[in-house]
Amino acid sequence: MDPKKSPALLGIAHQAPGEDLRNKLKLKEGQGAEVTEVHRESPAAKAGLQAGDVIVSLGGKEVGSPELGDLVRTRSPGEKLEIVFLRGAEKITKTVELADREKFLAATTSEPAKKPEPAAPPKPEPVVLGLLVEETDAGLAVQNVEAGKTGAAAQIKEGDVILALNGKKVKKLEDLTEARDKAKIGEELAIEYKRKDGVVRATVVAAGEKGEPKFLKIDKVEESKPAEPAKSPEAGKGPATLGVTVSEDNDGLRVVELKAGGAAAAAGLAKEDLIKEVAGQKLKTIDDLKSVLAKRSAGESVSITIARGSEQKVFEKVKLGGAAETVAAAPEPKKTDEPKKTEEPKKAEEAKPAPAQKPKVYLGISAQETDDLRLVVATVKEKGPADKGGLKKDDQIVKVNGVEIKRGFDDLEKALGNLSPGDVVRFVVKRGEETKEIEVQLGASETGADLEEG
């Protein structure tokens, strides 16, 4: 060591840990330095060391009691080192800034003697969890469980991850220590932890170093998941769809419109095709098609049989779409080249919830009903009433004139059923994480209400 260089100081007295303490902490002989005293205002005191702690490394080097003093003497005052020590079964890592030994001793000896302060009341004995834990990305992972202690009574095992004590979430060692210090011996302590088969909450009567904890109960806990934002209809999964608008014809369902990128369009179906079978089931009404699709899931493949003019085609392995779209009925049935019956042709099922009768109002949107009966705006016609009022694509319609929309088009039809062109409609919509109130003045429609299923 440079004779001109002032020696560094950590500010503790220490000794080699005894055999019982070594066995308890699973230390090898010669490993670790037990702190017997911490000097007031010293670097060790500022780092939070206490008598009874066992230092296992300094500056990245494992130490025993003899090596610790030698290592400090080779360092310089002001140097910052990582110090790792054990407090009971907890492993704690801190940063300590070494002091100048001569200046520190001179300052402490030159201070006038202070009157002894009245002794502070003894601190209550802390709860002993008996757990050796390590901070990981997943949380506080248990490395060792001491038999007969509070943690063992809670049935905690190596590999479990501690989540909370008495409802306080713990992610770092400081969190665990703080929560444990608030617990009291002889009182109930709830420990929540996670293992491969799920999350459990164990309730025990906590004990100290010499007491005996008592197991009370253990409960399964469902993991809370962050609420997902409302997905736009295109992102949904669930009941299967084809992405078509159809009308009922003599011997099947006539394709009137195809949704771009929908299952039917991707498979090669075209307007005017007559859908006769889906998944081997013959179709005569729109309800037949809805029934077939309700039994299928998004992504499932089916066969579709159609008539195109005088030719019959079978499309194999048509991959069905998701629940973002619904089967929509065309406003009117299309004429076909097939012979007509003398009876009056069926009137096409109209898209919900637009009434075929008065009042004829114009809103200027199309909406989509999701599998959980939410209504989401699919398109907004430019310069239409909805566009002027501020409705946007992907808005979820929550209320209309105070009527809560819980059953999709059915509720919307009731809310709009008695309105006339010129009436003002108050919409409450959810847009992302925001809830907005929008007023729309209804227009007049020459063809009836324009609200359609997407």
N, C-alpha and C positions, 0 to 999 in steps of 0.2 A: 504494500500500500504506500502511496506517495506520502512522505512525512508532512508535507505542507498541506495536504488535503484533509479537510475536516471530516471526521467519521460521521456516518449516517446513524440514525436512531429510529427504531420502530416503536419503542415505548411499552414493552411488556416484560414480565418475568415469566419464565416457562420451564417446563421439565418434561422428561420422557413420560408418556402415559403409562399407567400401571397395566398389569396383565388383564385385569377384569375389564378395564375401559377399552383396551385393545381388542379383546374378544367381542365385546359388545358392538364396537364399530367396525369389526372385521378388518383390523389393521395388522400388518406384519410387525414383527419385532424390529424396533429401530425406526419405525415409520410414524411420523406425526410428532408435533410438539404441543403439549397441553399448557394452555395459558393459565398461570396461577395469579397474575396480577396485571392490571392495565393502568398505566400512569395517566392521570387526569390531563386533558388537553393534548395528549400525545397523538401521533398519526394513527396508532392502533385504535385509540378511543374514538377519534373522528370517523374511522372506518366502521365503527360499531362492534368491535371485538369485546368479548366479555370473559371474565374468569370462568374456566370450565370448557371454553371452546378448544378445539384441537386443530391446529394449523397443519395442513397436509401438503401445501405447495406455496411457493412464493416466486413470482417472476417466471412462472412456467416450469419451475424445478421442484420435484418432490423433496421434502425435507423431513428430517427428524429433529430432535431438540438440539443436538450438537451442531448440525449443519446450518440451522436457522441463524444462529448468532454469527457464524462465519460468513454466511451469505449477505447479511445486512451490512457487515463491516466492509465488504468489497464494493458496495454500492455508494452512490453519491447523494448528498442532501438534495432534496427537490426532485429526485427521481421517482417516477410513478410506476408502481408494480401491481400486478394482479395477485391478490392473496385469496387462497381457497381454504376454507375451514369448515369443520363439522360442529354443529350445535345439536346435541342429541342425535337424532337420525337424519337431520336436515343438512344438506350440503349447500353452503353459501359462498358466493364469489363476490368480492369487492375490489375496488382499486384504492391503494394506499399510497400517499405521498410521503416519502421519508423525510425526517427533520434533520437539522444540523445538531449533532449531539451536544457540542460545547455551548451553543446558543440556547438550546432547550434547557440544559442543566443550569446555566447561569440565570435564566429567566425564572426558573422555579425556585432556586435557592435565594434569589434576591427579593422575592415577594415577602411582604411583612406577614408575620404569623396571623392567621385568622382565628377568630373565636370559633370553637367547635360548634357546628350547627346541630340542632336537635336531630336525633336519629329519626330517619323517615320510617314510617310504619312498614313492616315487612310486606313485600309483595306476595300476593297469593300464589300458591304453587301452580305452575302452568299445567294444562292438560298435556299429557304425553301421547302423541299419536303412534309413535313407534314405527314411523315410515321413513324410508330413505327414498327421496324423489329426485328426479332430474327434469330440468326444463327442456322440452322438445317442441317441435312445430305443432304436435298434436295436443300439447298441454303438459301438465305435471305427471310424468310417467313414473310409476312406482317401481323402484329397483330392488327393494328389500322390505319385508314386513317382520317386525319383531313380535314373537309369540307373547301372548298375555297382555298386550297393550291395546289401546283403544282402536287402532286401525285393524288389528287382527280380529277384535270383537265384531267389527263391522263387516267381516268376511272379505276384506280387501286382499287381493293377491298380486304377486309380481306381474307387471305388464298392464295392470289397470291404470286408467288415467283419472286423476282427481279433478272434478269439475266444480264442486261448491262445498262449503261448510256452513251449515245453518242458513242456507239460502244465498250466501255471498259467493259469487263466482270467483274462482281462483285460477289465474293463468301463470303467475310467477311465484317464486319462492316467497317473496315479500308478501304477496297476497295471502298465501297459506299461513305464514307466521302471524300476520295481523288477525286473520279470522280465528286461528287457534287460540291466540291470546285473549280473545273476547269470550271464548267458551269457558265454562266453569266446571270444576270437578264436582261430580255427583249430580249434575244436571244433564238433561237430554241433549244429545248432539246429533244432528242429521248430516251425514256425509254422502254426497252424490258423486258417483264415479261411473266410468264407462269401461266396458270390456267388449269383446267381440260379439257377444249375443245381445247387446243393448245397454241401456243406461239404467242403473238402479239407485235407489236412495235407501241407505241403511240408517236406522235410528238406534243409538246406543246410549247408555249412561256413561259419560266420560270419566276417566280416571287419570291420576297423576303417575309419578314414577313408581310409587309403592302400592297404589290402590289397585283394585280389580274392576275393570270395566264390565258392563253388562249389556248383552245383546237384547234389543226389544223387538224390532221388526225390520223387514226389508220389503220394498215395493219396487215394482217395475215403473220406469218413467219413460213416457214418450218423448223423443227428442223433438224440441221445437225447431221448426224450419222457418227461415225468413219468408214473409209473405211475398209471393211472386206478383209482379205487376200484371195487370190484365193483358193477356196476349191478344194480338190482332187475330182475326179469324183464320188467316192463312197459316198461322203457326200451330193451330189446334190439332189434336189427335182425338180419335174416338170413333163414333159411328161412321160407317163408310158412306161415300157419296160418289156420284158420277160426274157432276158438273154440267147438267143439262137442264134446259127448259123444254117440257114436253106437253103435248095435248093428247087426250084420249081419242083413238081412232077405232075403226071397226075391229081390227084384229091385232091390236097392240098399242104402243105409245109412239106418236109421231114426234121426231126431234124438231123443235122450233129454233132453239138457240143452243150454242155450245160455249161453255166458259173456256176462255183462252187458258191453256195449261192444265185444264181439268182432265179427269181420267178418260172421259169419252173422247175428247179431242185428241189426246195423246195416243189413244188406241187406233184412231183413224175413222171414227164415226163422222157423219156429215149431216147437215141440215136435210130434212125431208126423209131421212132414214126412218124405217118403222121398226122400233125395238119390239121383238116378239118374245124373247126369253132372256133372263139373266140368271146365271148359276143354275140352269136347268129348269127354272120355274117360269111358266107361261105368264105373260102380263096382259091384262085387259084394262086395268085402271091404274091411276097414279098411286092409289093406296097399295096396290100389288107391289109396285116398285119400292115404295117406302118400306113395306114389310120385309122385302128381301134385303134391302140395305141395312135395316135395323139389326139384322142378325149377323152382319159382317163387321169387320174392323178395318180401319184405315190401313192401307198397305197390303191387304189381302187380295189375292188374284181370283178372278172369276171369268167364266166364258159368257159372251153376249152374242145372241143370234138376232140378225136384223134382216129386213127385206129392203133392197134398194132397187126400185123399179120392179122388173120381173125377176131379178136375181136375188138369191138368198145367200147371206154370208155369215160365217161364224168367226168371231174374234176370240182367240184363246188367250188366257193369262192376262186379262186386263187388270192392271193394278189400280185398286180403288183409292179415291182421295180421302181427305180427312174431314172432320166435323165442321170445318169452317163454312161449308156450303150446304145448301139444302136442295132437295128436289123441288123445282118450281113448276107451276102449271102455266101453260101459255094462255093468253087472253082469249083466244078463239081457236077451235080445231082447224087444222089445215086439211085442204082437200087432197085426196089421193086418187091414183089411177085405178084403184080397186073398185069393184062394183059396190054401189051404195044400196043400203036397205031403204025401203019405202018410208020407214018411220022417220020422224023428225030427228036430225042428228043431235048427239049429246052436246050440251053446252060445256065448254072447257072449264075445268076447275080454275078459279082465279087465285092469284097469289095472295096469301094472307098478308096483312089483315085488310087489304083494300076492299071495301064494299062495292058491289056492282051497282048499287042504287045511290040515290041522292043521300046526303049532299056531296056533290062532286068538288073535291078540294084538291089543290096542287101544292105539294110540299117540296118536291124536287130532290128526293133522295131515294136510294135503294138500301135496304138493311138486311142483315144476316142474323139468323137465330142460331146461337151456339147450342151445344148439347146440354148445357145447364140452363137453357132458356134465357140467356142474356141477349140483348139486342145490340148489335154493333153496326154503325153506319158503314156501308160498303162503298157507295159512291155518292157524291154531291154534285148535282147538275149546276154548271156554271151560270151565274146570274139568276138562279132560281130562288124561291123564298128562303130555303134552308141556307143557301150560300150567302144571301144578303144578311140573314140573321146571325151567321157565324158558326153554324154546324160544320164539323170537319170529318173527313174520312177517318175511321177507326175510333170515333167517339163512341163510348158505351152509353146508351140511353137509360138513365136511372129512374127518372120521373117525368111525367107529362101532365101538366096542369094539376099537379099534386097527386096524381095516380102513380103508385110505385109499380115499376115494370118488373114483375117477378115471373110472369108466365109468357114472356116473349110477345109474339104478335097478338095473342088473345087480349092481353092487357092494353096494348097500344091501340087496338081496334076500339075498345071501350072508351079510351081516353079521347079519341078523335071522332067517334061515331056520330055525335050530334053537332059537330062544328060545321061552319059554312065558310066559303071564301071571304076573306077580309078579317076573320077572327084571328086574335093573337094567341099563340100557343106558347106556354112557358115550359121549356125543357130544362131538366137538370141532367147534365152529362158528366161522365168521368173521362178525363183526357190525361192519360198517363197516371201520375200521382195526384193530379189536381181535380177538383170538382167545380164545375162551372154552371152558372145559370144563364140561359140564352132565350130570348124572345123571338119568335118567328111569326110573321103575318102570313097566313095561308093565302095562296092564290087560287084562281079558278082553273079547272081542268076540263078540256073538251071531251076527254075520254074516260073520266073518272079519276079516283084517287090514284096517284102514281107510285105509292109506296109498294115496293116489290121485295120478294125474297131474293137474295143474291145467289 
